[in-house]
């Protein structure tokens, strides 16, 4: 692995720890307050901040030519996720809160940084000797990735449906799917997804990104759990925050 990819992976790991252990709630959605600058409409915010993680790998991949290479199947998982997050998820949002510009800029920077790291490593620094699609680590990682993505998509759908007849942006108790066990089922799905990707890749950049996501979404999931317990009197007390039966 190159010095650059190693250093960038270390930055992700240290940043993840900083987010997990830091005192502040991430200031968008329900925690968004004045004082973080100009507000960006929520659909536009998601497209702008997430799409670098799709376009940068796409551009780097096209520069390699069109012939199939062994790392394509791993890169495709990453790009599939970010295509969904950048261009499908924003269209489906029904009533999300606008995001502060500072949050959009930091998410954009993160997605550009991480999109470059993952694509650079997969396209230039690794050559799988097996055809990948038949390797055990890839097959297990692929199944875990798809399972995590299905949980994430279903949970985001459950959250959207809570506001079908409520244009005021209030918060209700989510039920169904993994919400029976945790307050942040969408985050649990995304965490599972990226550990599946890390296994499919079997390299440090994938693990560093999965670790960062785990830190970021565990922190935010714990905050959401606390929020529900404080604001909703009949909130189910037996639910965990992020990881079923554990946390
Ligand atoms: P949230 O769960 O905070 O919100 C998702 C949407 O559902 C928002 O529109 C929110 O509205 C609404 N919502 C949430 N809870 C309720 C409720 N109880 N009642 C009614 N509406 C509700 O998720 P995020 O916005 O943080 O994340 C969205 C997606 O992005 C997730 O799939 C997540 O996994 C992913 N993500 C990934 C990250 C990573 O590091 N890989 C980082 C952050 C997000 P409102 O905006 O008004 O709160």
Boltz pocket constraint, residues with backbone or C-beta under 6 A from the ligand:
constraints:
  - pocket:
      binder: B
      contacts: [[A, 28], [A, 29], [A, 30], [A, 93], [A, 95], [A, 96], [A, 97], [A, 152], [A, 156], [A, 159], [A, 160], [A, 162], [A, 163], [A, 169], [A, 170], [A, 171], [A, 172], [A, 173], [A, 174], [A, 186], [A, 187], [A, 190], [A, 212], [A, 213], [A, 216], [A, 217], [A, 220]]
      max_distance: 6.0
